[in-house]
Amino acid sequence: MLSFPKFSVLVAALAASMLSLSAARAQTAVPAASAAALSLVVVSGPAGQITQEEVEVIVRDLVPLKRQADFWVDTDALKRLARDLYTQRALAAQAGQTGLDKSPRAQTYFKLLRERALTTLLMDDRAKAAQPDEQALVAYAQSEYRARPERFALPEEIHARHILIAVAKDGSDDAQARAKAEALLNELRKGADFGKLAQEISSDKGSAQRGGDLGFFARGKMVAPFEQAAFDLQKPGDLAGPVKTQYGYHIIELLERKPAATKKFEDVLTELKKEIAAKIENQQRQQLWEAADASAQIDDASLQALAERHAQGGAQKLPEVSQ
C-alpha cells in the first residue's frame, strides 16, 4: 500500500484559496444536488460536498506524476484523501464563522495561494500548448532512436542451467566436492538427466526446483569464473565444469544463445513519446519561470533584516498592511 503524507496541510496549497466560498456555503443551507451533480460527489456532510473534479485537481497537484497510476488503484489512500478534503472544508467553515477569513493574515495567505494556483494553471496551459502533434512526436522519437542507437542496444544473453556442489566455508571438503562434481559431469556426458540430477543434488536450492535453470542472463550478472565458462560454451547441450567459485563447484549446461541486438523502434515508441513530451513540458515550464524570474529585484538589506530578526529569538509583529 502506498503511503502519502497527511493532506490536511498539503492540500491547503490549492484548496485554501476557496476557503471563503466554503465558509459561506456552510453558513447557509446546502441546496439539494441534482441527480447528475450527485453522481460526481464523493464525500458529503454538513460542511458541503467534495467532488470527483476536486479530488482529481489535488491528486494532479500533490502526487508525483510517476506515482499517480499507483495512487488511483490504492483505494485506502484515495478514501483518506477524499476524507481529508472534506475535513479541511469543515474546518475552513468553522474558521469562516469566526471571521478568520477576513483577517489581514488570511487575506495575505489567500493572495499567495491564489497566485500559486494561477501559476500552476498558466504553466499547465502553456505546457499543453507547446506539445507537438502525434506526427511530430513520432518524428522526434525516430530522431532520438537513430541518434543514440547504443541506448537501445540489447546485450548478448545466454540461457543456461547449473548444478552446484557446495564447499564448506573452511574448504575442508574441497577435494571431495571436486571429485563429486567430476563424477557428476561424467554421468551427464553419458546422457544422465540434467534437470533431475539438479533437483536431487544441487546445493543451489532456488534453481534446483527448476532443474537448475537460471534463465537468460547477460555478462556482468554472474560471478566471473562462472560467467566466463558459461559464455565460452557455443552450442546448446555443451557442458562446462567443474567450475570453481566461492560457492563451490558448478556443472553448467548451455541451453540457448541470444545474440546482441537492438530494440525495435515500434517497441520503444510509446516510451520515447512520453519522454519527449515530458522534456518539452519541463522546458516550457522552466522557460516561463525564468522569464518571469528575470524581472525580480531582490532587496538584500530587507531580507537580511528579516533573517536577523528571526535569528534573534523570533519575529517582531509586522505592521498590518491595509487592504
C-alpha positions as CSV (number, residue, x, y, z in Angstrom):
1,M,0.0,0.0,0.0
2,L,1.3,3.5,-0.8
3,S,1.9,5.9,2.0
4,F,1.2,9.5,1.3
5,P,1.7,12.5,3.7
6,K,-1.2,13.8,5.7
7,F,-3.1,16.1,3.3
8,S,-4.6,18.4,5.9
9,V,-1.7,20.8,5.4
10,L,-0.6,20.0,1.9
11,V,-4.0,20.2,0.3
12,A,-4.2,23.7,1.5
13,A,-1.8,24.8,-1.2
14,L,-4.8,24.7,-3.6
15,A,-7.9,24.2,-1.6
16,A,-7.5,27.1,0.8
17,S,-7.9,29.6,-1.9
18,M,-11.6,28.6,-1.8
19,L,-12.0,28.8,1.9
20,S,-14.2,31.9,1.9
21,L,-16.6,30.2,-0.5
22,S,-16.6,27.0,1.6
23,A,-17.3,29.0,4.8
24,A,-20.2,30.9,3.2
25,R,-21.7,27.7,1.9
26,A,-21.6,26.2,5.4
27,Q,-23.4,29.1,6.9
28,T,-26.4,28.6,4.6
29,A,-28.4,25.5,3.9
30,V,-26.7,23.3,1.3
31,P,-29.1,23.1,-1.7
32,A,-30.2,19.7,-2.8
33,A,-27.9,18.4,-5.6
34,S,-29.3,17.3,-8.9
35,A,-29.1,13.7,-9.9
36,A,-26.3,14.5,-12.4
37,A,-24.3,16.5,-9.8
38,L,-24.8,13.9,-7.1
39,S,-23.1,11.3,-9.3
40,L,-19.9,13.4,-9.1
41,V,-19.9,13.7,-5.3
42,V,-17.5,11.5,-3.4
43,V,-17.9,12.9,0.1
44,S,-20.8,14.9,1.6
45,G,-21.7,16.3,5.0
46,P,-22.9,19.4,6.8
47,A,-19.9,21.4,5.5
48,G,-20.7,20.7,1.9
49,Q,-19.6,18.2,-0.8
50,I,-16.3,17.0,-2.3
51,T,-16.5,16.3,-6.0
52,Q,-14.6,14.0,-8.3
53,E,-13.1,17.1,-10.0
54,E,-11.7,18.5,-6.8
55,V,-10.1,15.2,-5.9
56,E,-8.5,15.0,-9.4
57,V,-7.2,18.5,-9.1
58,I,-5.5,17.8,-5.8
59,V,-4.1,14.5,-7.0
60,R,-2.6,16.1,-10.0
61,D,-1.0,18.8,-7.8
62,L,0.2,16.7,-4.9
63,V,1.0,13.2,-6.1
64,P,4.1,12.9,-8.3
65,L,3.2,12.0,-11.9
66,K,5.1,8.7,-11.8
67,R,3.1,7.6,-8.7
68,Q,-0.4,8.7,-9.8
69,A,-1.3,5.5,-11.5
70,D,-0.5,3.6,-8.3
71,F,-2.4,6.1,-6.3
72,W,-5.6,5.7,-8.2
73,V,-5.7,1.9,-7.6
74,D,-4.9,2.4,-3.8
75,T,-8.5,2.6,-2.5
76,D,-7.4,3.3,1.1
77,A,-5.2,6.2,0.0
78,L,-8.0,7.6,-2.2
79,K,-10.5,7.4,0.6
80,R,-8.1,9.1,3.0
81,L,-7.6,12.0,0.6
82,A,-11.3,12.4,0.0
83,R,-12.0,12.5,3.8
84,D,-9.1,14.9,4.4
85,L,-10.5,17.3,1.8
86,Y,-13.9,17.2,3.5
87,T,-12.4,17.6,6.9
88,Q,-10.4,20.6,5.7
89,R,-13.6,22.1,4.2
90,A,-15.4,21.6,7.5
91,L,-12.6,23.3,9.5
92,A,-12.5,26.1,6.9
93,A,-16.2,26.7,7.5
94,Q,-15.5,27.0,11.3
95,A,-12.8,29.5,10.5
96,G,-15.1,31.5,8.4
97,Q,-17.8,31.5,11.1
98,T,-15.2,33.1,13.5
99,G,-14.2,35.8,10.9
100,L,-10.7,34.4,10.5
101,D,-11.1,34.5,6.7
102,K,-11.4,38.3,6.9
103,S,-8.1,38.9,8.9
104,P,-5.1,40.6,7.3
105,R,-3.1,37.4,7.7
106,A,-5.8,35.3,5.9
107,Q,-6.0,37.8,3.1
108,T,-2.3,37.6,2.6
109,Y,-2.4,33.9,2.6
110,F,-5.3,33.8,0.2
111,K,-3.4,36.1,-2.2
112,L,-0.3,33.9,-2.2
113,L,-2.4,30.7,-2.7
114,R,-4.3,32.3,-5.5
115,E,-1.1,33.3,-7.2
116,R,0.3,29.8,-6.8
117,A,-2.8,28.2,-8.2
118,L,-2.9,30.6,-11.2
119,T,0.8,30.0,-11.8
120,T,0.1,26.2,-11.9
121,L,-2.8,26.7,-14.3
122,L,-0.7,29.0,-16.6
123,M,2.1,26.6,-16.7
124,D,-0.3,23.7,-17.4
125,D,-1.8,25.7,-20.3
126,R,1.5,26.7,-21.8
127,A,3.0,23.3,-21.5
128,K,-0.1,21.8,-23.1
129,A,0.0,24.3,-26.0
130,A,3.7,23.6,-26.6
131,Q,3.1,19.8,-27.1
132,P,3.7,18.7,-30.7
133,D,1.1,16.7,-32.5
134,E,1.3,12.9,-32.9
135,Q,3.1,13.1,-36.2
136,A,5.8,15.4,-34.8
137,L,6.2,13.3,-31.7
138,V,6.8,10.2,-33.8
139,A,9.4,12.2,-35.9
140,Y,11.2,13.3,-32.7
141,A,11.2,9.7,-31.5
142,Q,12.7,8.5,-34.7
143,S,15.4,11.1,-34.5
144,E,16.3,10.1,-30.9
145,Y,16.2,6.4,-32.0
146,R,18.7,7.0,-34.8
147,A,20.9,9.4,-32.9
148,R,21.5,7.1,-29.9
149,P,21.4,3.5,-31.0
150,E,23.6,2.5,-28.1
151,R,20.7,3.4,-25.8
152,F,18.5,0.7,-27.4
153,A,21.2,-2.0,-27.6
154,L,20.3,-5.4,-26.2
155,P,23.4,-7.3,-24.9
156,E,24.2,-10.9,-25.9
157,E,22.5,-13.3,-23.5
158,I,22.7,-17.0,-22.8
159,H,20.2,-19.4,-21.3
160,A,21.9,-21.9,-19.0
161,R,21.4,-24.2,-16.1
162,H,23.7,-25.5,-13.5
163,I,24.3,-27.9,-10.6
164,L,26.2,-26.7,-7.6
165,I,28.3,-28.9,-5.3
166,A,28.9,-26.7,-2.3
167,V,32.2,-26.5,-0.4
168,A,32.5,-25.9,3.3
169,K,33.5,-22.3,4.3
170,D,36.8,-23.6,5.6
171,G,37.5,-25.5,2.4
172,S,37.9,-28.8,4.3
173,D,35.9,-30.8,1.9
174,D,37.2,-29.1,-1.3
175,A,38.7,-32.3,-2.7
176,Q,35.6,-34.4,-2.1
177,A,33.4,-31.7,-3.6
178,R,35.5,-31.5,-6.8
179,A,35.6,-35.3,-7.1
180,K,31.8,-35.4,-6.8
181,A,31.4,-32.7,-9.4
182,E,33.8,-34.6,-11.8
183,A,31.8,-37.8,-11.4
184,L,28.6,-35.9,-12.0
185,L,30.0,-34.4,-15.2
186,N,30.9,-37.8,-16.4
187,E,27.3,-39.0,-15.8
188,L,25.9,-36.1,-17.7
189,R,28.2,-36.7,-20.7
190,K,26.9,-40.3,-20.8
191,G,23.3,-39.0,-21.1
192,A,22.1,-38.6,-17.5
193,D,19.1,-36.3,-17.0
194,F,20.5,-32.8,-16.1
195,G,17.2,-31.5,-14.7
196,K,16.6,-34.5,-12.5
197,L,20.1,-34.5,-11.1
198,A,19.9,-30.8,-10.4
199,Q,16.7,-31.3,-8.4
200,E,18.3,-34.1,-6.4
201,I,21.9,-32.9,-5.9
202,S,22.3,-29.2,-6.5
203,S,23.1,-27.1,-3.4
204,D,21.5,-24.1,-5.1
205,K,18.0,-24.9,-3.9
206,G,16.4,-22.0,-5.7
207,S,17.4,-23.1,-9.2
208,A,17.3,-26.8,-8.2
209,Q,13.5,-26.5,-8.1
210,R,13.6,-25.5,-11.8
211,G,16.0,-28.3,-12.8
212,G,19.0,-25.9,-12.3
213,D,17.5,-23.4,-14.8
214,L,19.0,-19.9,-14.5
215,G,17.0,-18.3,-17.3
216,F,18.6,-15.8,-19.7
217,F,21.4,-13.6,-18.4
218,A,23.9,-11.2,-19.8
219,R,27.5,-10.6,-19.0
220,G,28.1,-9.0,-15.6
221,K,25.2,-10.8,-13.9
222,M,27.2,-13.8,-12.6
223,V,30.5,-14.3,-10.7
224,A,33.4,-14.0,-13.1
225,P,34.6,-17.7,-13.3
226,F,31.0,-18.9,-13.8
227,E,30.3,-16.3,-16.4
228,Q,33.5,-16.9,-18.4
229,A,32.8,-20.7,-18.5
230,A,29.2,-20.2,-19.4
231,F,29.8,-17.8,-22.2
232,D,32.6,-19.9,-23.6
233,L,30.0,-22.6,-24.4
234,Q,28.9,-22.5,-28.0
235,K,26.2,-24.9,-28.8
236,P,23.0,-25.9,-26.9
237,G,23.8,-29.0,-24.8
238,D,27.5,-28.1,-24.3
239,L,28.7,-28.7,-20.8
240,A,31.4,-26.9,-18.7
241,G,32.9,-27.9,-15.4
242,P,33.8,-28.4,-12.7
243,V,33.9,-24.5,-12.4
244,K,35.2,-23.3,-9.1
245,T,33.6,-20.2,-7.5
246,Q,33.3,-19.0,-3.9
247,Y,30.1,-21.1,-3.7
248,G,31.7,-24.4,-4.7
249,Y,31.9,-26.4,-7.9
250,H,29.5,-25.9,-10.8
251,I,28.5,-28.0,-13.7
252,I,27.0,-25.8,-16.4
253,E,24.9,-26.6,-19.5
254,L,24.2,-24.2,-22.3
255,L,20.5,-24.2,-23.4
256,E,20.3,-21.3,-25.8
257,R,22.2,-18.3,-27.0
258,K,20.6,-14.9,-27.8
259,P,22.9,-12.6,-29.9
260,A,23.3,-8.9,-29.2
261,A,20.6,-6.9,-30.9
262,T,18.8,-3.6,-31.0
263,K,15.3,-3.0,-29.7
264,K,12.8,-2.4,-32.5
265,F,11.6,1.2,-32.9
266,E,8.0,0.0,-32.5
267,D,8.8,-1.5,-29.1
268,V,10.2,1.8,-27.7
269,L,8.0,4.3,-29.5
270,T,5.5,4.7,-26.6
271,E,8.3,5.2,-24.1
272,L,10.0,7.7,-26.3
273,K,6.9,9.7,-27.0
274,K,6.2,10.0,-23.2
275,E,9.9,11.0,-22.6
276,I,9.9,13.7,-25.4
277,A,6.5,15.1,-24.2
278,A,7.8,15.4,-20.7
279,K,11.0,17.0,-21.8
280,I,9.2,19.6,-23.9
281,E,6.8,20.3,-21.0
282,N,9.7,20.7,-18.5
283,Q,11.5,23.1,-20.9
284,Q,8.3,25.2,-21.4
285,R,7.7,25.4,-17.6
286,Q,11.4,26.4,-17.0
287,Q,11.4,29.0,-19.7
288,L,8.2,30.5,-18.4
289,W,9.5,30.6,-14.9
290,E,12.9,32.0,-15.8
291,A,11.4,34.8,-18.0
292,A,9.3,36.0,-15.0
293,D,12.1,35.5,-12.5
294,A,14.4,37.7,-14.6
295,S,12.3,40.8,-13.6
296,A,12.8,40.2,-9.8
297,Q,14.8,42.8,-7.9
298,I,16.0,41.5,-4.5
299,D,16.4,43.9,-1.6
300,D,19.2,42.1,0.2
301,A,19.2,44.5,3.1
302,S,15.5,43.9,3.8
303,L,15.9,40.1,3.5
304,Q,18.9,40.2,5.8
305,A,17.0,42.2,8.4
306,L,14.2,39.7,8.3
307,A,16.6,36.8,8.8
308,E,18.3,38.5,11.7
309,R,15.0,39.3,13.4
310,H,14.1,35.6,13.4
311,A,17.6,34.5,14.3
312,Q,17.5,36.8,17.4
313,G,14.6,35.0,19.0
314,G,11.5,35.3,16.8
315,A,10.0,37.9,14.5
316,Q,8.5,41.1,15.9
317,K,5.0,41.7,14.9
318,L,4.9,43.2,11.5
319,P,2.7,46.2,10.8
320,E,-0.6,45.3,9.3
321,V,-1.0,46.4,5.7
322,S,-4.3,48.0,5.0
323,Q,-6.3,46.3,2.2
